[in-house]
Amino acid sequence: MPHPTRLLGALVLSALVVVGGAACSDASAAQTRATGAPAHVARTPAHASTPAPSVAAPDPVFAEARQRLASMSLDQRIASMLMIHVAGTDAGQIAQNVASTGAGGIILMGDNTDSGDGGVAAITSALNAGSTLPALVAIDEEGGEVSRLASDPSPGAEVVRTQPPAVTTAAFQARAALLRSLGISVNFGIVADVTADPDSFLAGRVLGTDTPDSAAHVAAAVQGESGAVLSTLKHFPGHGAAPGDSHHTIPVAAEGLDAWHTTDEPSFSAGIAAGAGLVMFGHLSYPAVDPAPASLSPAWHHILRDEMHFSGIAVTDDMAMLTDTGDARYTDAGANAVAAVAAGNDLLLYVPAVGPGGFDPSQIVAAVHTAVADGRIPVSTIDRAVLRLLRARLALAD
């Protein structure tokens, strides 16, 4: 796996590229080129040696991502925006199922880790055997209350948040080293929500019970994971002001945007500044900004991209959580996927297991395809997301 500075650089540049409707549009529009000396510099005499103007070196990862994008059908592009779960410990079967769906990523849950570290390593090895385009392999390894790996050597949030940030850095560094050694590339492990409410379902998982402490420990956690896995900040824009468990309902925050800037935003901003590669959108609502869940809200994606200048991967929380709420507005999984893509998510997470009688990714692909065909989602929206994901995956390749 290359050093993550290559990957972070790829993610930053990908966010700056505007992908047009045609997949094979000229990539040179994204390159910055120096055209010579500024007007106030004296001309070089004709007989003198004139240095050639500097030209930005081409980015081979970007170039390959564009080539791959151009070769993909619309359905292949949409499928690559899905991160799915395949139950069990049969490495070969899991790899076959993921390949058959065309999904760009997989999340490992507790049922995938029952065989211990050796079983996990076998799964990740099978997933990417002989591939020049690795799947994104994610896990929820926060430590403490949310741990999928019994071998995680580090304490969770309840312990580290009471210690100096350096302890948090060390804990997440050790945790990330374990994940990397097992072939896991993404950790959904950094809770950036802020709450001091002991009754909150996140009470034992937050890295700080007040804004300054949370921001300091979130940044420290990202720093600890740097160089090993891609860090994920969750659950944007923050559960702190939105009581309730989003696994069963859509929590509603009473606070407005001005209050959010001072209470919840700093933790996410600190994590972004520290280099987090992903931000996970929560299924929670701030009606003062947008009554829709943040995961389906263009307004919140605008805030993250254009105001907070995040250039990495935007991923949803488990999309099945929306349908599980029983809210009549979100009973249609296909419509939810269309709304999530239109809002600006790059990666849609589905935890229900793929298989007979279970989750069928092809239904999501079909719903999004129809939305592109009838103009509800521009092709450029798909291409921007897929290009960002391709660059991340290519940068993970050996």
N, C-alpha and C positions, 0 to 999 in steps of 0.2 A: 504494500500500500504506500503510495507516495506521501511525502510530508503534507499535512493538511493545509499549509500555506498555499500550496498549488490549488487545492480544492476551494479554499475560501476565495482565492483570487478569481477562480473560475466562476464562482457563484456571484461575486460582485460584478464582474464584467457582463455576465449573462443578464443581470437586471438592467444593465444600461443599454442592451441591444433591443431595438424595436423590430419585432418579427412581423413582416408583412404577410398578406394573405397567401402569397406564393411561397412555398417552402424553400425554393431554390433562389430566392432573391440574393443580390450581391452582398456577401459578408463584409466587403471592404467598407461599407458604410459605417460599420461599428469600430473601425480602426482609427486611432488618432494619429495624424501625420503632421510632422513639422515641415513647413514649406520654405524655410530659409530665414535669413536674418531680418529682424524688424526694421522698419523704415528709417529709424534714427541712426542705425549703424552705417558707418561710411562704407562705400562700395570698395570691393577688393580690386586692385588694379588687374587689368586683363592679363598681364604677364605673370601674376602671382599664382601660386597653387591655391585652388579653391576647394575647400572640403565639401564633400557631398552632403546634401541635406540629410538630417537624421530621419529615419523611418521607424515607426513602431514595429517591433518584431512580431510576426504573426503568431497567434496562439494556436498551437496544434490541437489542443483539446477542443477549442471553439470550432475550429475548422472541421474536425471529425464529427462533432455534434451536429453541425449543419448538414454534413453529408448524410448522416444517419437519419436525421429528420426528413430530409428530402426523399429518402427511400421508403419511408413508412406510410402506410395507408392511414386514413382518418381513424379507422377503428383501432389500429395498432397504436396510434398516438394516444387516443383516449384510454385504452387499456393500460398503457404505461403510466398513467396518472393515478392508478389504483395501488394501494398497499393492502394486501389481504392476509388472512390467517388460514393456514391449513393445519388441522389438528393432528396430533400424534407424534410419534418419534421415528417413523419409517422414513429415513432420509431420502431414499430413492423415490418413494411415492410422493413425498412433499415436493421435491424438485420437479417431478413430472407434472404435478398439478399446477404449480406456479407457472411453468413453461407453457402449459396448454392454455392458460388464461391470458398470457402476454402481460401480466401485471409487472409493474416496475419495482415493486417492493413487497416484502413480507414482514409481518410482525410475529415474533415468537412469544407465545404465552406459556402459562404454567404447564399445559399439557405437552408442550414441546421440550420441556426441560427435565422431564421425569427420569430420563436416563443419565442425568448428570452432565458434567462438562464435556465428556467424551461424546455423548449423544448430540449435544448442541453443535460441537465442532463438526461432527459428521454431516449434520443437516446443512450447515453453511458451506461446507466443502462441496456437497452434492449440488447445491443451488448454483454455484458459480464454477463448477468444473468445466474447464476448457473454454470459458466464456470471456470475450473481450469487453463485455458490457455487464459488469456485475449488477445484481439486484441490490437495492437498498435493503439491508437486513436490520430491523429495529427491534427494540425490547424496552419494556418499562422497568428499568432498574434504578429506582430511586434510593434503595436501601431502606431499612426499617420496615414500615408498614407495607410498602409495595416493593417486593423483591421476587424475582423469578428464578434467581440463581442462589442455591444454598451456599455456594462457595464465595459469594461476595464478601470480601474481607473488611468492608468499611461500614461504619455506623450510618444511620439514617438522619433525617432532618432534626428529629427531636433531640439528638445528641449534639450534632455539629453546630446548630444555631446558637447553642449556649456557650460556644467556644469562639476564639478569634477566627477571622476568615481564613487564616493560614491552615487551620485544621480542616476546614471545608475543602480547600484546595487539595490537600493531601488525600482526603477521603475519596474525592472524585477522581483524582489521578490514579489511585490504586484500583478503583472500580472500573475506570475506563481501560486500564491496562488489561484487566481480566476480559472485558468485552472484546477488545481488539484481538486478544490471543485466541478467542473462540470464533473469530470471523464475523463479529457483529460490528456494523459500521455506524449505526444511529442509536443514540440513547434518548428515549423519551423520559428523561430522568430528572429534569430540573424544574421544580415547582416554583414559579415566580409569583404566584398569588400571595397576597398579604392578608392575614387575618389574625386577630387575637381572640376570636370567639372559640371557646373550648368545645362548643357544640357543633362547630362546622365539621363537615366530613373531611376537610383538609387540615384540621387542627394539628394532627401529628405529622403532616407532610410538608408544611410550609417551611421555608428556610429563614423566615423572620416574622415576628409578630408585629413589627412596626416597619414603616417604610425604609428608614435608613439601614436597619439591620438586614432586611430582606435584600435590598439592592447590593449591599456589600457581600453577602453570602452567595447570591446568585452569580455575581461577577466572578467570585472565587471558584465556584463550581465549574463555570465555563472554562476558566483558566486551567483548572485541574484536568479537564477532559481534552484540552487542546493537544493535538499531536497524536491522538489515539482514535477518537470517535467524533462524529458530528453531534454537537450538543443541541438539545431542543428545549425551548422555553415554553412552559404551559401554565395556565390555560388562558390565553390572551382573549380579552383585555383584562381579565382578573376576576376571580370568584369572590374576592374579599368583600365587595359591596353588594354581592348578589347571594343572599342566603338560600340554601337549598342544594340538593345533590343533583347535578345535571345528568346523572345516570337514570334518573326516574322522572325528572321534571325539567322545565326550562327556568332556571333561576332568574329573577328580575332584580336589577340594581336600581335603587332610588336616586343615586347620585348623578349629577350632571358631568359634563365634560371637564369643566374647570376643576371640580373636585378630583376627578380621575387623574388629571395631570399631576396632582400633588400626592395622591395616595397610592395608586396602582401603577401608573406609568413608569416611575423611576426604576422599579425592579426589572422590567422588560428592557428599558433603555440601557441599564447597566449591563445586562446580559448580551444585548446586541453589540454594544461597544466593546465587550470582551471577546466577541467573535463567534457567537452562537450561529450555527448553520441553519437551524430551523426554528420557526415559531408555530406552535399549535394553537389553533383557534378553538375556544370553548363554545359549547352550546348554551350560551347565557345571553340575556338581553339587557341592554341599557336603553330604555325607551327615549331618554333625552337625546340620544345620538341616533338610534335606529331601533324600532320595535322588534325587528327580526333578530334571531340569534346571531351572535357575532360571526359564527361560522358561515352564515349565509348573507352577511352584510357587506355590500360594496363600500359603505361608509367606513367601517372599521378597517377594511383592507386598504383604503385610501390613507387612513391615519397611519397605519403601520408602514406603508411603502413611501408615501410622499411627505409625511411629517416626521416620522421617526427614522426614515432613510434605511429601512431594512431591505437588503438585497438578496437574502437567501431564500429558502424554500418555505412556503406557507402550506401547512398541513392541517387538515381538520382533525378534531377529536373523532372517536369512533362514530361513524355516521348512523349506525344502528341505534345509538342512544336517542336520536331524534324520533325515530318511529316508536321506540320503547316508551316514550313519554305518554303515548296515547292521545296527544294533542291532535285534533282533527286536521290542523293545518299541515302536519308533517307526517301523515300516514303513508304517503306515496314516496317510496325510496328513490324512484327515478326522478321525480320532481325535485326532491331534496338534492340529488346529485347535480342536476342542471343548475339549481340556485347556487350551489357551492362553487361550481366551476365559473359561473357568470360573476360571482362575487370577487373572484381572484385567487382561489386556492390552486396550488400546483399539484397537490397530492391529497387524495381522498382515502381515509383510513376506514377499513371494514374489519372488525374483529370477529363477527360470526363466521364459523368455519365454512370454507368452500367444500362442496361435496354434495352427494345425493341428499335431497331434502333440506339442504342448507343454503348458504348464500350463493347466488349465481351472478358472477361479475358481468356476464354477457348482457344481462338485463340493464345494468347501469350503462354499459357502453352504448347499447341501442338507444337509451333515453337521451344521452348526451349527443349522440350522432344526429338524432332527429332534431334536437335543438339547434345544432349547427346548420343542418340542412334548411331549416325554416327561418334562419336569421336571428334567433334569440341569443345565440352565442357566436361571435365572430370567429372565423378560423384563426385569426391572429391571436386570440386569447388562448386557444389550445396550443398553438405553436410556441408562444412565449413560455408557457408552463412546461411543455415537453422539452424545450431546449434547455431550460434551467435544470431539469431533472437529468437529462442526458449528460450535461456537463458534469454534474455531481457524480454520476455513476462512472463516467469515463475516468474521472480524476481518481477514483478509488481503484481502478484497474492497476495491476502490477505493470 
